[in-house]
């Protein structure tokens, strides 16, 4: 597993990449919908925690496949303004 942080043009992206089995499309669809139902739901809590953490501050969560195997999950945040930073 690797972790990368990229700061560009007013955004901060935190990306976690692995070479595991990948995130099934059924799991990804739940996050695109932004909610769950009795018949359509995720199988774990970890991705929901990441989703809530990033969207609660106006950020985005995205998924990508890695070749030949694995996933890339990116949490993208607006870069804090100067007055928002803690000294």
N, CA, C and O atoms as a DFTB+ gen file, in Angstrom:
348 C
 N C O
     1  1       0.842      -1.157       0.000
     2  2       0.000       0.000       0.000
     3  2       0.898       1.234       0.000
     4  3       1.933       1.269       0.665
     5  1       0.478       2.244      -0.761
     6  2       1.212       3.499      -0.778
     7  2       0.253       4.650      -0.496
     8  3      -0.942       4.576      -0.779
     9  1       0.809       5.704       0.064
    10  2       0.056       6.913       0.373
    11  2       0.777       8.075      -0.290
    12  3       1.992       8.215      -0.155
    13  1       0.028       8.909      -1.007
    14  2       0.621      10.071      -1.675
    15  2      -0.231      11.297      -1.386
    16  3      -1.458      11.215      -1.326
    17  1       0.431      12.434      -1.206
    18  2      -0.250      13.711      -1.002
    19  2       0.233      14.649      -2.087
    20  3       1.435      14.828      -2.282
    21  1      -0.727      15.253      -2.798
    22  2      -0.406      16.164      -3.893
    23  2      -1.155      17.471      -3.664
    24  3      -2.366      17.475      -3.446
    25  1      -0.430      18.566      -3.714
    26  2      -1.011      19.889      -3.494
    27  2      -0.869      20.686      -4.785
    28  3       0.242      21.017      -5.198
    29  1      -2.009      20.996      -5.426
    30  2      -1.985      21.755      -6.669
    31  2      -3.200      22.660      -6.759
    32  3      -4.291      22.293      -6.321
    33  1      -3.013      23.829      -7.320
    34  2      -4.081      24.753      -7.712
    35  2      -5.279      24.777      -6.765
    36  3      -6.420      24.594      -7.190
    37  1      -5.018      24.999      -5.508
    38  2      -6.111      25.143      -4.562
    39  2      -6.710      23.847      -4.055
    40  3      -7.730      23.874      -3.366
    41  1      -6.105      22.713      -4.375
    42  2      -6.607      21.403      -3.932
    43  2      -5.496      20.631      -3.239
    44  3      -4.313      20.805      -3.531
    45  1      -5.907      19.775      -2.317
    46  2      -5.004      18.812      -1.696
    47  2      -5.619      17.442      -1.931
    48  3      -6.754      17.190      -1.527
    49  1      -4.874      16.553      -2.585
    50  2      -5.336      15.197      -2.856
    51  2      -4.531      14.213      -2.027
    52  3      -3.300      14.226      -2.049
    53  1      -5.229      13.367      -1.302
    54  2      -4.610      12.291      -0.541
    55  2      -5.036      10.999      -1.233
    56  3      -6.225      10.687      -1.298
    57  1      -4.061      10.247      -1.749
    58  2      -4.359       9.039      -2.515
    59  2      -3.750       7.819      -1.842
    60  3      -2.570       7.804      -1.493
    61  1      -4.577       6.802      -1.670
    62  2      -4.139       5.512      -1.136
    63  2      -4.254       4.507      -2.275
    64  3      -5.318       4.354      -2.875
    65  1      -3.148       3.822      -2.568
    66  2      -3.124       2.828      -3.644
    67  2      -2.708       1.487      -3.069
    68  3      -1.881       1.415      -2.159
    69  1      -3.297       0.415      -3.616
    70  2      -2.899      -0.923      -3.182
    71  2      -2.921      -1.876      -4.370
    72  3      -3.287      -1.491      -5.480
    73  1      -2.528      -3.116      -4.129
    74  2      -2.569      -4.127      -5.178
    75  2      -3.484      -5.276      -4.769
    76  3      -3.247      -6.431      -5.125
    77  1      -4.532      -4.947      -4.019
    78  2      -5.502      -5.942      -3.563
    79  2      -6.488      -6.310      -4.653
    80  3      -6.252      -6.058      -5.835
    81  1      -7.599      -6.913      -4.242
    82  2      -8.581      -7.413      -5.215
    83  2      -9.409      -6.312      -5.882
    84  3     -10.152      -6.597      -6.821
    85  1      -9.301      -5.078      -5.428
    86  2     -10.072      -3.992      -6.023
    87  2     -11.366      -3.745      -5.272
    88  3     -11.757      -4.530      -4.409
    89  1     -12.022      -2.655      -5.605
    90  2     -13.298      -2.293      -4.991
    91  2     -14.386      -2.609      -6.005
    92  3     -14.406      -2.031      -7.092
    93  1     -15.291      -3.519      -5.662
    94  2     -16.331      -3.917      -6.617
    95  2     -17.211      -2.743      -7.045
    96  3     -17.413      -1.799      -6.282
    97  1     -17.727      -2.809      -8.262
    98  2     -18.596      -1.771      -8.793
    99  2     -19.824      -1.561      -7.912
   100  3     -20.310      -0.436      -7.795
   101  1     -20.332      -2.624      -7.291
   102  2     -21.505      -2.477      -6.410
   103  2     -21.187      -1.573      -5.220
   104  3     -22.048      -0.813      -4.778
   105  1     -19.962      -1.647      -4.697
   106  2     -19.542      -0.773      -3.602
   107  2     -19.414       0.671      -4.091
   108  3     -19.862       1.597      -3.414
   109  1     -18.810       0.864      -5.251
   110  2     -18.619       2.204      -5.796
   111  2     -19.954       2.893      -6.075
   112  3     -20.090       4.099      -5.870
   113  1     -20.930       2.130      -6.538
   114  2     -22.244       2.698      -6.864
   115  2     -22.913       3.297      -5.637
   116  3     -23.598       4.314      -5.743
   117  1     -22.729       2.689      -4.484
   118  2     -23.309       3.206      -3.245
   119  2     -22.775       4.598      -2.948
   120  3     -23.531       5.474      -2.528
   121  1     -21.489       4.812      -3.159
   122  2     -20.894       6.119      -2.882
   123  2     -21.291       7.162      -3.916
   124  3     -21.449       8.337      -3.584
   125  1     -21.455       6.743      -5.168
   126  2     -21.939       7.689      -6.185
   127  2     -23.359       8.142      -5.843
   128  3     -23.711       9.301      -6.060
   129  1     -24.173       7.228      -5.310
   130  2     -25.542       7.579      -4.925
   131  2     -25.541       8.441      -3.662
   132  3     -26.428       9.273      -3.475
   133  1     -24.549       8.241      -2.800
   134  2     -24.448       9.029      -1.569
   135  2     -25.334       8.536      -0.440
   136  3     -25.434       9.188       0.600
   137  1     -25.977       7.393      -0.630
   138  2     -26.820       6.821       0.427
   139  2     -26.971       5.323       0.204
   140  3     -26.634       4.790      -0.853
   141  1     -27.482       4.672       1.219
   142  2     -27.706       3.238       1.153
   143  2     -29.188       2.943       1.319
   144  3     -29.948       3.765       1.829
   145  1     -29.582       1.762       0.882
   146  2     -30.937       1.265       1.114
   147  2     -30.807      -0.143       1.665
   148  3     -29.702      -0.677       1.768
   149  1     -31.937      -0.747       2.022
   150  2     -31.906      -2.124       2.524
   151  2     -31.343      -3.096       1.494
   152  3     -30.718      -4.093       1.854
   153  1     -31.564      -2.808       0.221
   154  2     -31.119      -3.716      -0.835
   155  2     -29.828      -3.281      -1.519
   156  3     -29.191      -4.079      -2.207
   157  1     -29.442      -2.037      -1.336
   158  2     -28.228      -1.526      -1.975
   159  2     -27.383      -0.848      -0.908
   160  3     -27.687       0.260      -0.464
   161  1     -26.310      -1.533      -0.501
   162  2     -25.493      -1.008       0.590
   163  2     -24.068      -1.505       0.482
   164  3     -23.790      -2.499      -0.189
   165  1     -23.170      -0.803       1.149
   166  2     -21.775      -1.204       1.196
   167  2     -21.586      -2.355       2.172
   168  3     -22.471      -2.666       2.968
   169  1     -20.419      -2.978       2.098
   170  2     -20.172      -4.135       2.957
   171  2     -19.315      -3.813       4.172
   172  3     -19.105      -4.679       5.021
   173  1     -18.817      -2.581       4.271
   174  2     -17.958      -2.250       5.398
   175  2     -18.119      -0.809       5.825
   176  3     -18.884      -0.050       5.231
   177  1     -17.391      -0.444       6.860
   178  2     -17.490       0.894       7.424
   179  2     -16.335       1.807       6.995
   180  3     -16.489       3.028       6.995
   181  1     -15.196       1.241       6.632
   182  2     -14.010       2.035       6.329
   183  2     -14.197       3.055       5.226
   184  3     -13.829       4.217       5.395
   185  1     -14.764       2.643       4.091
   186  2     -14.959       3.587       2.993
   187  2     -16.013       4.632       3.343
   188  3     -15.913       5.775       2.896
   189  1     -17.023       4.262       4.136
   190  2     -18.015       5.255       4.573
   191  2     -17.361       6.306       5.458
   192  3     -17.664       7.492       5.328
   193  1     -16.477       5.896       6.348
   194  2     -15.786       6.873       7.196
   195  2     -14.976       7.848       6.347
   196  3     -14.977       9.051       6.609
   197  1     -14.292       7.339       5.343
   198  2     -13.533       8.213       4.446
   199  2     -14.481       9.144       3.691
   200  3     -14.202      10.335       3.557
   201  1     -15.592       8.610       3.201
   202  2     -16.572       9.406       2.469
   203  2     -17.124      10.536       3.342
   204  3     -17.164      11.690       2.915
   205  1     -17.545      10.204       4.554
   206  2     -18.098      11.218       5.460
   207  2     -17.048      12.261       5.833
   208  3     -17.353      13.451       5.901
   209  1     -15.821      11.820       6.073
   210  2     -14.750      12.756       6.452
   211  2     -14.486      13.770       5.349
   212  3     -14.332      14.959       5.626
   213  1     -14.434      13.321       4.126
   214  2     -14.092      14.236       3.025
   215  2     -15.294      15.072       2.587
   216  3     -15.138      16.261       2.308
   217  1     -16.482      14.484       2.519
   218  2     -17.637      15.259       2.051
   219  2     -18.150      16.239       3.097
   220  3     -18.776      17.238       2.743
   221  1     -17.901      15.978       4.373
   222  2     -18.369      16.892       5.419
   223  2     -17.653      18.241       5.370
   224  3     -18.143      19.220       5.932
   225  1     -16.502      18.301       4.705
   226  2     -15.768      19.564       4.557
   227  2     -15.751      20.029       3.098
   228  3     -14.924      20.854       2.711
   229  1     -16.668      19.492       2.300
   230  2     -16.799      19.938       0.918
   231  2     -15.865      19.280      -0.064
   232  3     -15.700      19.774      -1.180
   233  1     -15.245      18.173       0.320
   234  2     -14.321      17.482      -0.581
   235  2     -14.997      16.383      -1.376
   236  3     -16.216      16.220      -1.331
   237  1     -14.189      15.637      -2.100
   238  2     -14.673      14.566      -2.969
   239  2     -13.900      13.279      -2.696
   240  3     -12.744      13.306      -2.274
   241  1     -14.561      12.161      -2.947
   242  2     -13.946      10.837      -2.855
   243  2     -14.052      10.201      -4.228
   244  3     -15.134      10.176      -4.814
   245  1     -12.936       9.683      -4.756
   246  2     -12.989       9.024      -6.067
   247  2     -12.224       7.713      -6.027
   248  3     -11.348       7.501      -5.188
   249  1     -12.582       6.839      -6.963
   250  2     -11.991       5.513      -7.064
   251  2     -11.428       5.307      -8.460
   252  3     -11.964       5.825      -9.440
   253  1     -10.348       4.551      -8.544
   254  2      -9.788       4.156      -9.840
   255  2      -9.192       2.765      -9.694
   256  3      -8.766       2.366      -8.610
   257  1      -9.168       2.042     -10.792
   258  2      -8.522       0.727     -10.811
   259  2      -7.047       0.905     -11.110
   260  3      -6.645       1.856     -11.780
   261  1      -6.238      -0.032     -10.599
   262  2      -4.815      -0.070     -10.935
   263  2      -4.578      -1.274     -11.816
   264  3      -5.263      -2.289     -11.695
   265  1      -3.605      -1.158     -12.705
   266  2      -3.299      -2.247     -13.610
   267  2      -1.993      -2.904     -13.166
   268  3      -1.004      -2.189     -13.006
   269  1      -1.931      -4.171     -12.966
   270  2      -2.902      -5.178     -13.349
   271  2      -3.922      -5.495     -12.251
   272  3      -4.887      -6.220     -12.490
   273  1      -3.708      -4.951     -11.044
   274  2      -4.569      -5.328      -9.933
   275  2      -4.523      -4.227      -8.883
   276  3      -3.494      -3.576      -8.702
   277  1      -5.628      -4.023      -8.201
   278  2      -5.640      -3.082      -7.099
   279  2      -6.557      -1.900      -7.325
   280  3      -7.265      -1.808      -8.328
   281  1      -6.518      -0.996      -6.356
   282  2      -7.378       0.183      -6.377
   283  2      -6.594       1.420      -5.989
   284  3      -5.532       1.349      -5.371
   285  1      -7.153       2.554      -6.372
   286  2      -6.628       3.845      -5.972
   287  2      -7.825       4.651      -5.476
   288  3      -8.781       4.877      -6.217
   289  1      -7.764       5.079      -4.220
   290  2      -8.829       5.885      -3.628
   291  2      -8.234       7.252      -3.329
   292  3      -7.197       7.357      -2.674
   293  1      -8.901       8.306      -3.814
   294  2      -8.399       9.665      -3.627
   295  2      -9.413      10.503      -2.878
   296  3     -10.582      10.579      -3.256
   297  1      -8.945      11.133      -1.802
   298  2      -9.730      12.101      -1.042
   299  2      -9.213      13.462      -1.471
   300  3      -8.031      13.755      -1.289
   301  1     -10.062      14.290      -2.031
   302  2      -9.664      15.574      -2.576
   303  2     -10.338      16.693      -1.792
   304  3     -11.563      16.742      -1.675
   305  1      -9.510      17.591      -1.258
   306  2      -9.992      18.694      -0.424
   307  2      -9.625      20.022      -1.059
   308  3      -8.625      20.120      -1.772
   309  1     -10.434      21.045      -0.802
   310  2     -10.083      22.416      -1.166
   311  2      -8.936      22.819      -0.247
   312  3      -8.981      22.563       0.956
   313  1      -7.916      23.445      -0.808
   314  2      -6.792      23.894       0.012
   315  2      -7.280      25.000       0.940
   316  3      -7.957      25.923       0.488
   317  1      -6.952      24.926       2.221
   318  2      -7.423      25.954       3.144
   319  2      -6.846      27.327       2.801
   320  3      -5.692      27.448       2.388
   321  1      -7.661      28.340       2.979
   322  2      -7.188      29.715       2.779
   323  2      -6.186      30.059       3.864
   324  3      -6.114      29.397       4.899
   325  1      -5.430      31.083       3.614
   326  2      -4.383      31.497       4.562
   327  2      -4.939      31.684       5.967
   328  3      -4.324      31.225       6.930
   329  1      -6.080      32.341       6.109
   330  2      -6.643      32.609       7.455
   331  2      -7.206      31.353       8.107
   332  3      -7.448      31.346       9.314
   333  1      -7.424      30.273       7.319
   334  2      -7.920      29.027       7.884
   335  2      -6.818      28.175       8.491
   336  3      -7.096      27.241       9.243
   337  1      -5.571      28.489       8.168
   338  2      -4.458      27.659       8.642
   339  2      -4.161      27.926      10.120
   340  3      -4.307      29.045      10.614
   341  1      -3.747      26.878      10.796
   342  2      -3.358      26.986      12.190
   343  2      -1.867      27.259      12.248
   344  3      -1.088      26.567      11.591
   345  1      -1.455      28.252      13.019
   346  2      -0.024      28.600      13.121
   347  2       0.668      27.727      14.126
   348  3       1.871      27.873      14.347
